[in-house]
């Protein structure tokens, strides 16, 4: 059993949990994910690792309550336990395989959309520990949905919050802010790392192709099983079939077939909506912990 040792709300329907999982914490690297099951009959839920502490033996996850299982997870409190917490899975961030000297020569900006801010954080934190200060653009629909800004400020170079409604920071899309930084403020970036909703990553890549900036994206939004066995996260990268959970979740954004990936994602969203409507009355909230 894996005990919850910390929990806090970050935004409406978004919460953070620290899980006691010493072996996972000892092996985890930025960019990887875990699979969690609340109980023996629970759904397998892949979640990107948001932070980890090998000394404390804890792994941090950030969860958005969207489907039935995540709504049930929100009812769990400090002291409760999950039956399974498997990981780390997937490939570590590509940045981990580069030499530190090469990384120090690069100007890197992360574009984080909504919940994507959580998996961005461990990468920015790791870069900071190596003496590399990356910039971060955080996108949200309103001020109350901007998450982990203060944590990011401690490890990033510059942090640029953006909100759709203009209630905080820059008013507008993250792509517009990136374009403004490059074209109006003279920022020169060698690499963009975009993590967030599929549509956001698609348009970030479209912009960075125009700007001539290499771009990495994380395809964790389409992961379902997390082992490659279900095939739900099949994507086409540079004309070849890849699995987000096994080969990724990070890929060259300019080589990802986003249209295909978004069609696949929409198919499973339809199934999730049908499932939620069908079992709304007996979702299992407050069930076995």
Residue frames relative to the residue before (quaternion, step in Angstrom):
aa qw qx qy qz dx dy dz
X 1.0000 0.0000 0.0000 0.0000 0.00 0.00 0.00
X 0.2362 -0.7834 0.5665 0.0984 3.55 -1.06 0.81
X 0.2719 -0.8268 0.4800 0.1100 3.52 -0.30 1.36
X 0.4051 -0.6651 0.5748 0.2513 3.53 -1.19 0.73
X 0.0923 -0.8285 0.5519 0.0212 3.59 -0.57 1.13
X 0.7911 0.1003 -0.0853 0.5974 3.59 1.27 -0.04
X 0.0817 0.7884 -0.6064 0.0635 3.56 -1.08 0.70
X 0.1696 0.7725 -0.6066 0.0803 3.58 -1.06 0.72
X 0.4837 -0.6404 0.5157 0.2998 3.54 -1.21 0.58
X 0.2342 -0.7801 0.5676 0.1204 3.56 -1.00 0.87
X 0.7670 -0.0965 0.1227 0.6224 3.56 1.10 -0.77
X 0.6871 -0.4356 0.3293 0.4793 3.62 -1.17 0.13
X 0.8542 0.0331 -0.0922 0.5107 3.57 -0.78 1.16
X 0.6596 0.4216 -0.3369 0.5231 3.60 1.17 0.49
X 0.0676 0.8096 -0.5782 0.0761 3.58 -0.74 1.03
X 0.3500 -0.7208 0.5697 0.1828 3.53 -1.30 0.54
X 0.0472 -0.7834 0.6189 0.0317 3.55 -1.14 0.70
X 0.2247 -0.7171 0.6414 0.1545 3.54 -1.16 0.74
X 0.1241 -0.8119 0.5702 0.0189 3.55 -0.72 1.14
X 0.3938 -0.6970 0.5460 0.2468 3.57 -0.94 0.89
X 0.2611 0.7345 -0.5730 0.2530 3.56 -0.36 1.31
X 0.1837 -0.8628 0.4598 0.1025 3.61 0.51 1.21
X 0.6919 0.4802 -0.3005 0.4476 3.59 0.86 -0.89
X 0.6334 0.5084 -0.3263 0.4835 3.57 1.06 -0.72
X 0.6598 0.5224 -0.3044 0.4462 3.57 0.91 -0.94
X 0.6569 0.5300 -0.3075 0.4393 3.58 1.00 -0.79
X 0.7658 0.3784 -0.1852 0.4858 3.59 1.06 -0.74
X 0.5195 0.6946 -0.3964 0.3008 3.59 1.21 -0.43
X 0.0735 -0.7615 0.6425 0.0436 3.52 -1.25 0.66
X 0.6344 -0.5363 0.3832 0.4039 3.60 -1.14 0.55
X 0.7472 0.3761 -0.2961 0.4610 3.57 -0.97 0.90
X 0.6423 0.5356 -0.3312 0.4369 3.59 1.19 -0.39
X 0.2718 -0.7625 0.5669 0.1525 3.57 -1.31 0.18
X 0.3035 -0.7177 0.5902 0.2108 3.55 -1.34 0.12
X 0.2792 -0.7000 0.6129 0.2374 3.55 -1.34 0.12
X 0.1199 -0.8086 0.5756 0.0227 3.53 -0.82 1.04
X 0.0597 -0.7491 0.6578 0.0515 3.54 -1.20 0.71
X 0.4250 -0.7318 0.4707 0.2496 3.56 -0.76 1.01
X 0.7830 -0.0692 0.0578 0.6154 3.57 1.04 -0.76
X 0.7732 -0.3875 0.2358 0.4432 3.58 -1.29 0.06
X 0.7491 0.3677 -0.2017 0.5127 3.58 1.07 -0.71
X 0.4715 0.7240 -0.4071 0.2961 3.55 1.30 0.00
X 0.5929 -0.5647 0.4535 0.3519 3.51 -1.34 0.37
X 0.4311 -0.6552 0.5479 0.2910 3.57 -1.15 0.63
X 0.0554 -0.8207 0.5683 -0.0193 3.57 -0.61 1.14
X 0.2207 -0.7740 0.5770 0.1386 3.63 -0.57 1.10
X 0.0181 0.7968 -0.6011 0.0587 3.58 -0.85 1.02
X 0.4452 -0.6903 0.4985 0.2770 3.56 -0.88 0.92
X 0.4907 -0.6496 0.4982 0.2982 3.56 -1.06 0.80
X 0.2499 -0.8009 0.5332 0.1088 3.56 -0.72 1.11
X 0.7606 -0.1288 0.0732 0.6320 3.57 1.26 -0.43
X 0.0387 -0.7865 0.6148 0.0434 3.54 -1.27 0.26
X 0.1364 -0.7764 0.6132 0.0502 3.52 -1.17 0.69
X 0.3070 -0.7944 0.4971 0.1661 3.57 -0.20 1.28
X 0.6479 0.5287 -0.3273 0.4400 3.60 1.02 -0.74
X 0.7173 0.4073 -0.2410 0.5113 3.58 0.96 -0.86
X 0.3693 -0.7451 0.4759 0.2863 3.56 1.21 -0.49
X 0.5522 0.6191 -0.3870 0.4025 3.57 1.11 0.67
X 0.1807 -0.7403 0.6384 0.1089 3.52 -1.28 0.58
X 0.2586 -0.7784 0.5580 0.1255 3.56 -0.92 0.96
X 0.0514 -0.7737 0.6311 0.0196 3.55 -0.99 0.90
X 0.1933 -0.7444 0.6258 0.1299 3.56 -1.19 0.59
X 0.1023 -0.8301 0.5477 -0.0225 3.55 -0.69 1.16
X 0.1862 -0.7445 0.6300 0.1189 3.53 -1.11 0.79
X 0.3728 -0.7415 0.5123 0.2208 3.57 -0.78 0.99
X 0.0730 0.8090 -0.5702 0.1226 3.52 -0.20 1.37
X 0.8120 0.2008 -0.0810 0.5420 3.55 0.67 -1.14
X 0.7719 -0.3751 0.2631 0.4407 3.51 -1.36 -0.03
X 0.6939 0.4978 -0.2872 0.4338 3.58 0.87 -0.94
X 0.6794 0.4748 -0.3027 0.4704 3.57 0.92 -0.82
X 0.5978 0.5374 -0.3621 0.4720 3.59 1.15 -0.54
X 0.6434 0.5004 -0.3194 0.4834 3.56 1.07 -0.71
X 0.6297 0.5515 -0.3313 0.4353 3.57 0.99 -0.82
X 0.6055 0.5831 -0.3510 0.4125 3.57 1.07 -0.73
X 0.6367 0.5458 -0.3224 0.4391 3.60 1.18 -0.51
X 0.5624 0.5966 -0.3913 0.4179 3.57 1.23 -0.29
X 0.1643 -0.8035 0.5699 0.0512 3.54 -1.02 0.87
X 0.7110 -0.4115 0.3359 0.4608 3.57 -1.32 0.13
X 0.7394 0.3520 -0.2895 0.4956 3.57 -0.82 1.03
X 0.6048 0.5128 -0.3523 0.4971 3.58 1.23 -0.41
X 0.2587 -0.7833 0.5506 0.1281 3.57 -1.22 0.40
X 0.3348 -0.6894 0.6035 0.2199 3.53 -1.32 0.50
X 0.5188 -0.6697 0.4310 0.3107 3.57 -1.04 0.71
X 0.8109 0.0947 -0.0311 0.5766 3.61 1.03 -0.76
X 0.0513 0.7562 -0.6489 0.0661 3.53 -1.09 0.84
X 0.0157 0.8615 -0.4998 0.0879 3.53 0.22 1.38
X 0.4430 0.6784 -0.5090 0.2906 3.57 -0.94 0.87
X 0.5818 -0.0193 -0.7606 -0.2872 1.47 -2.45 -0.23
X 0.2158 -0.7798 0.5804 0.0921 3.57 -1.11 0.79
X 0.7252 0.4087 -0.3153 0.4556 3.54 -1.27 0.38
X 0.5875 -0.5759 0.4423 0.3572 3.52 -1.33 0.10
X 0.5116 -0.6302 0.4870 0.3224 3.55 -1.10 0.70
X 0.6932 -0.4568 0.3528 0.4318 3.56 -1.27 0.33
X 0.5650 -0.6105 0.4395 0.3389 3.57 -1.06 0.79
X 0.5684 0.6149 -0.3818 0.3911 3.58 1.12 -0.57
X 0.6101 0.5872 -0.3441 0.4057 3.57 1.12 -0.66
X 0.6987 0.4789 -0.2731 0.4559 3.58 1.13 -0.58
X 0.5910 0.5680 -0.3711 0.4362 3.60 1.26 -0.13
X 0.5408 -0.6008 0.4661 0.3595 3.55 -1.16 0.53
X 0.5844 -0.6019 0.4174 0.3492 3.54 -1.08 0.75
X 0.6286 0.5500 -0.3406 0.4316 3.57 1.01 -0.76
X 0.6594 0.4928 -0.3044 0.4793 3.57 1.04 -0.77
X 0.6389 0.5328 -0.3234 0.4509 3.56 1.02 -0.82
X 0.6523 0.5332 -0.3125 0.4388 3.57 1.02 -0.79
X 0.6389 0.5176 -0.3222 0.4692 3.57 1.23 -0.38
X 0.6676 0.5336 -0.2889 0.4313 3.58 1.24 -0.43
X 0.2814 -0.6897 0.6365 0.1999 3.51 -1.28 0.57
X 0.0516 -0.8342 0.5473 -0.0443 3.56 -0.45 1.28
X 0.0380 -0.7747 0.6303 0.0335 3.55 -1.06 0.77
X 0.2450 -0.7467 0.6049 0.1281 3.53 -1.00 0.94
X 0.1527 -0.7545 0.6322 0.0882 3.56 -1.04 0.85
X 0.0460 -0.8270 0.5588 -0.0412 3.55 -0.35 1.30
X 0.1118 -0.8070 0.5784 0.0410 3.56 -0.77 1.02
X 0.8523 -0.0473 0.0144 0.5207 3.57 -0.69 1.09
X 0.8435 -0.0313 0.0681 0.5319 3.55 -0.77 -1.11
X 0.5320 0.6484 -0.3929 0.3771 3.60 1.23 -0.38
X 0.5026 0.6465 -0.4228 0.3883 3.58 1.25 -0.27
X 0.6200 0.5841 -0.3380 0.4002 3.59 1.05 -0.77
X 0.7357 0.3799 -0.2617 0.4959 3.68 0.75 -0.84
X 0.5470 0.5854 -0.4100 0.4359 3.60 1.22 -0.26
X 0.6159 0.6221 -0.3429 0.3407 3.57 0.93 -0.95
X 0.7049 0.4564 -0.3176 0.4404 3.68 0.67 -0.89
X 0.6235 0.5302 -0.3492 0.4563 3.60 1.11 -0.56
X 0.6603 0.4885 -0.3008 0.4846 3.57 0.96 -0.89
X 0.6336 0.5350 -0.3179 0.4596 3.57 1.03 -0.82
X 0.6653 0.4940 -0.3057 0.4690 3.58 0.93 -0.87
X 0.6329 0.5236 -0.3307 0.4646 3.59 0.95 -0.83
X 0.6384 0.5317 -0.3210 0.4546 3.57 0.97 -0.85
X 0.6540 0.5163 -0.3109 0.4572 3.59 1.02 -0.81
X 0.6931 0.4365 -0.2653 0.5086 3.57 1.26 -0.41
X 0.5945 -0.6043 0.3465 0.4016 3.57 1.28 0.17
X 0.5763 0.5646 -0.3783 0.4538 3.58 1.25 0.41
X 0.1645 -0.7953 0.5793 0.0701 3.59 -0.67 1.10
X 0.1149 -0.8023 0.5847 0.0359 3.58 -0.46 1.21
X 0.4233 -0.6563 0.5529 0.2905 3.56 -1.22 0.49
X 0.1405 -0.7907 0.5919 0.0689 3.58 -1.18 0.55
X 0.1480 -0.7381 0.6533 0.0809 3.54 -1.00 0.95
X 0.1079 -0.8001 0.5892 0.0328 3.58 -0.69 1.12
X 0.1191 -0.8149 0.5659 0.0395 3.57 -0.69 1.08
X 0.1105 0.7678 -0.6255 0.0840 3.55 -1.10 0.79
X 0.5818 -0.6074 0.4003 0.3637 3.58 -1.17 0.40
X 0.7898 -0.0240 0.0185 0.6126 3.60 1.19 -0.52
X 0.7361 -0.4491 0.2788 0.4228 3.57 -1.27 0.37
X 0.6826 0.5136 -0.3038 0.4219 3.59 0.88 -0.90
X 0.6865 0.4705 -0.2854 0.4753 3.59 1.24 -0.30
X 0.4802 0.6300 -0.4553 0.4064 3.60 1.27 0.10
X 0.0550 -0.8330 0.5504 -0.0068 3.59 -0.54 1.14
X 0.8667 0.1829 -0.1407 0.4422 3.52 -1.37 0.56
X 0.2684 0.7923 -0.5114 0.1966 3.59 1.13 0.52
X 0.6842 0.4914 -0.2961 0.4503 3.59 0.85 -0.95
X 0.6304 0.5216 -0.3295 0.4712 3.58 1.02 -0.80
X 0.6593 0.5193 -0.3009 0.4529 3.56 1.00 -0.89
X 0.6338 0.5536 -0.3372 0.4220 3.60 0.96 -0.80
X 0.6416 0.5479 -0.3215 0.4298 3.59 1.11 -0.62
X 0.7916 0.3063 -0.1488 0.5074 3.60 1.14 -0.51
X 0.6644 0.5111 -0.3002 0.4553 3.60 1.24 -0.31
X 0.5793 -0.5402 0.4643 0.3964 3.53 -1.33 0.11
X 0.7717 -0.0976 0.1151 0.6178 3.55 0.50 -1.27
X 0.1662 -0.7695 0.6096 0.0935 3.56 -1.07 0.77
X 0.0898 -0.8118 0.5769 -0.0021 3.56 -0.74 1.11
X 0.1543 -0.7944 0.5810 0.0871 3.62 -0.23 1.22
X 0.0725 -0.7813 0.6196 0.0201 3.57 -1.06 0.81
X 0.0547 -0.7910 0.6084 0.0346 3.57 -1.01 0.78
X 0.5626 -0.6242 0.4307 0.3292 3.54 -1.06 0.81
X 0.7643 0.3841 -0.1987 0.4783 3.57 0.97 -0.88
X 0.5071 -0.6804 0.4070 0.3381 3.58 1.27 0.00
X 0.4063 0.7364 -0.4604 0.2841 3.60 1.23 0.24
X 0.7992 0.0440 -0.0280 0.5988 3.60 1.25 -0.28
X 0.8390 0.1492 -0.1187 0.5096 3.54 -1.01 0.81
X 0.7955 -0.2482 0.2264 0.5043 3.53 -1.16 -0.74
X 0.3113 -0.7439 0.5579 0.1959 3.58 -0.90 0.87
X 0.6779 0.4686 -0.3532 0.4428 3.56 -0.52 1.17
X 0.7189 -0.4564 0.3315 0.4062 3.51 -1.37 -0.04
X 0.6067 -0.5636 0.4168 0.3749 3.55 -1.20 0.53
X 0.6075 0.5553 -0.3548 0.4435 3.59 1.09 -0.63
X 0.6452 0.5105 -0.3224 0.4682 3.58 1.01 -0.75
X 0.6434 0.5123 -0.3223 0.4687 3.58 1.04 -0.77
X 0.6385 0.5168 -0.3268 0.4674 3.58 0.96 -0.82
X 0.6539 0.5138 -0.3056 0.4638 3.57 0.94 -0.89
X 0.6446 0.5228 -0.3117 0.4626 3.57 1.01 -0.83
X 0.6478 0.5296 -0.3167 0.4467 3.59 0.95 -0.89
X 0.7153 0.4503 -0.2496 0.4724 3.56 0.95 -0.91
X 0.7870 0.3678 -0.1858 0.4592 3.56 0.73 -1.05
X 0.7711 0.3558 -0.1964 0.4902 3.60 0.99 -0.72
X 0.7690 0.3419 -0.1861 0.5070 3.58 1.04 -0.73
X 0.4967 -0.7180 0.3898 0.2929 3.57 1.27 0.12
X 0.3389 0.7374 -0.5147 0.2768 3.59 1.16 0.46
X 0.1395 -0.7790 0.6075 0.0675 3.57 -0.98 0.85
X 0.0387 -0.8168 0.5749 -0.0273 3.54 -0.43 1.26
X 0.3362 -0.7338 0.5598 0.1875 3.54 -1.10 0.82
X 0.8087 0.0903 -0.0095 0.5812 3.57 1.17 -0.58
X 0.1346 -0.7417 0.6525 0.0774 3.53 -1.14 0.83
X 0.0974 -0.7544 0.6461 0.0625 3.57 -1.01 0.87
X 0.0643 -0.8232 0.5639 -0.0115 3.59 -0.48 1.20
X 0.0604 0.7806 -0.6175 0.0748 3.56 -0.83 1.05
X 0.4616 0.6541 -0.4891 0.3462 3.56 -0.66 1.10
X 0.7952 -0.2431 0.1914 0.5215 3.59 -1.15 -0.47
X 0.6399 -0.5700 0.3642 0.3646 3.55 -1.11 0.73
X 0.6682 0.5111 -0.3069 0.4450 3.57 0.91 -0.93
X 0.6228 0.5340 -0.3356 0.4630 3.58 1.07 -0.72
X 0.6784 0.4928 -0.2983 0.4561 3.57 0.85 -0.97
X 0.6065 0.5650 -0.3478 0.4382 3.57 1.05 -0.76
X 0.7444 0.4104 -0.2375 0.4701 3.57 0.80 -0.98
X 0.5499 0.5569 -0.4015 0.4756 3.59 1.20 -0.37
X 0.6738 0.4973 -0.2927 0.4615 3.58 0.93 -0.91
X 0.6161 0.5375 -0.3433 0.4621 3.56 1.04 -0.75
X 0.6709 0.4912 -0.2907 0.4734 3.59 0.98 -0.86
X 0.7064 0.4706 -0.2868 0.4441 3.59 0.82 -0.95
X 0.5594 0.5594 -0.3992 0.4635 3.59 1.19 -0.38
X 0.6548 0.5038 -0.3015 0.4759 3.57 1.02 -0.83
X 0.7182 0.4424 -0.2385 0.4812 3.55 1.06 -0.81
X 0.4186 -0.7342 0.4430 0.2991 3.57 1.27 -0.24
X 0.4829 0.6512 -0.4383 0.3881 3.58 1.06 0.79
X 0.4659 -0.6702 0.5028 0.2845 3.59 -0.83 0.99
X 0.0754 -0.8290 0.5540 -0.0151 3.57 -0.95 0.88
X 0.1680 -0.7517 0.6330 0.0778 3.51 -1.03 0.94
X 0.0784 -0.7829 0.6153 0.0481 3.58 -1.01 0.81
X 0.3207 -0.7195 0.5802 0.2070 3.55 -1.25 0.47
X 0.2365 -0.8080 0.5297 0.1032 3.55 -0.65 1.14
X 0.2485 0.8027 -0.5102 0.1836 3.58 1.08 0.61
X 0.5595 0.6193 -0.4211 0.3550 3.69 1.05 -0.40
X 0.7371 0.4164 -0.2565 0.4665 3.62 1.09 -0.48
X 0.4643 0.6787 -0.4584 0.3371 3.61 1.22 0.11
X 0.1421 -0.7870 0.5977 0.0562 3.55 -1.06 0.84
X 0.8041 0.2580 -0.1218 0.5215 3.58 0.44 -1.23
X 0.3417 -0.7843 0.4568 0.2438 3.56 1.06 -0.76
X 0.7104 0.4322 -0.2663 0.4875 3.61 1.24 0.04
X 0.5349 -0.6297 0.4035 0.3931 3.59 1.24 -0.22
X 0.5442 0.6557 -0.3825 0.3572 3.57 1.26 -0.22
X 0.6986 0.4763 -0.2905 0.4481 3.61 0.99 -0.72
X 0.3662 -0.7688 0.4593 0.2530 3.59 1.15 -0.49
X 0.4357 0.7304 -0.4430 0.2835 3.58 1.26 -0.01
X 0.7385 0.4109 -0.2313 0.4820 3.59 1.09 -0.61
X 0.2623 0.7614 -0.5439 0.2361 3.59 1.11 0.62
X 0.0513 0.7753 -0.6281 0.0424 3.53 -0.96 0.89
X 0.3677 -0.6949 0.5642 0.2522 3.54 -1.28 0.31
X 0.0118 -0.7876 0.6138 -0.0524 3.53 -0.74 1.16
X 0.8310 -0.0742 -0.0058 0.5513 3.55 -0.55 1.20
X 0.7181 -0.4645 0.2344 0.4621 3.56 1.05 0.87
X 0.6734 0.4659 -0.2920 0.4940 3.60 1.27 0.00
X 0.4795 -0.6666 0.4933 0.2870 3.55 -1.13 0.71
X 0.0006 -0.7808 0.6236 -0.0379 3.52 -0.91 1.03
X 0.3090 -0.7119 0.5935 0.2135 3.55 -1.31 0.32
X 0.4813 -0.7095 0.4331 0.2781 3.56 -0.63 1.15
X 0.7200 0.4769 -0.2652 0.4287 3.57 0.90 -0.88
X 0.7345 0.3902 -0.2246 0.5078 3.61 1.11 -0.57
X 0.7573 0.3584 -0.1910 0.5115 3.58 0.83 -1.00
X 0.7488 0.3490 -0.1778 0.5347 3.57 1.21 -0.49
X 0.4407 0.2225 -0.6444 -0.5839 1.49 -1.77 -1.74
X 0.6250 0.5693 -0.3511 0.4024 3.64 1.20 -0.13
X 0.0083 0.7899 -0.6114 0.0469 3.55 -1.06 0.88
X 0.6108 -0.4988 0.4538 0.4150 3.52 -1.36 0.19
X 0.3961 -0.7734 0.4466 0.2130 3.57 -0.40 1.23
X 0.6581 0.5212 -0.3124 0.4445 3.57 1.11 -0.61
X 0.6987 0.4428 -0.2677 0.4940 3.58 1.28 -0.17
X 0.5433 0.6230 -0.3945 0.4012 3.59 1.31 -0.10
X 0.3462 -0.7011 0.5853 0.2147 3.55 -1.04 0.86
X 0.1945 -0.8347 0.5078 0.0869 3.57 0.08 1.32
X 0.6061 0.5675 -0.3706 0.4162 3.60 0.99 -0.71
X 0.6636 0.4949 -0.2923 0.4788 3.56 0.95 -0.91
X 0.6687 0.5151 -0.2980 0.4457 3.57 0.90 -0.97
X 0.6738 0.4947 -0.2953 0.4628 3.57 0.98 -0.82
X 0.6075 0.5303 -0.3548 0.4731 3.60 1.08 -0.61
X 0.6536 0.5095 -0.3106 0.4655 3.56 0.97 -0.85
X 0.6501 0.5200 -0.3099 0.4593 3.55 0.96 -0.90
X 0.6493 0.5252 -0.3166 0.4499 3.61 0.96 -0.85
X 0.6119 0.5623 -0.3466 0.4350 3.57 1.06 -0.73
X 0.7156 0.4366 -0.2596 0.4795 3.57 0.90 -0.90
X 0.5750 0.5671 -0.3849 0.4468 3.58 1.16 -0.47
X 0.6244 0.5409 -0.3310 0.4561 3.56 1.04 -0.80
X 0.6566 0.5047 -0.3053 0.4701 3.57 0.99 -0.84
X 0.6464 0.5236 -0.3228 0.4514 3.58 1.01 -0.82
X 0.6349 0.5230 -0.3287 0.4640 3.58 0.98 -0.83
X 0.6564 0.5122 -0.3084 0.4601 3.58 0.94 -0.91
X 0.6431 0.5252 -0.3160 0.4590 3.56 1.00 -0.85
X 0.6761 0.5018 -0.2963 0.4510 3.57 0.87 -0.95
X 0.6552 0.5068 -0.3131 0.4646 3.57 0.99 -0.82
X 0.6894 0.5141 -0.2817 0.4255 3.53 1.01 -0.84
X 0.8021 0.2553 -0.1241 0.5254 3.59 1.06 -0.67
X 0.2564 0.8108 -0.4972 0.1721 3.57 1.26 0.34
X 0.6792 0.5126 -0.3045 0.4281 3.58 0.93 -0.83
X 0.8019 0.1824 -0.0972 0.5605 3.58 1.14 -0.55
X 0.0730 0.8655 -0.4902 0.0730 3.53 0.83 1.03
X 0.5175 -0.6514 0.4240 0.3578 3.57 1.19 -0.28
X 0.3407 0.7536 -0.5063 0.2442 3.59 1.20 0.23
X 0.8127 0.2034 -0.1737 0.5177 3.50 -0.96 0.93
X 0.3867 0.7406 -0.4675 0.2888 3.57 1.20 0.45
X 0.8228 -0.2264 0.1737 0.4915 3.54 -1.26 -0.46
X 0.1101 -0.7849 0.6082 0.0443 3.57 -0.97 0.89
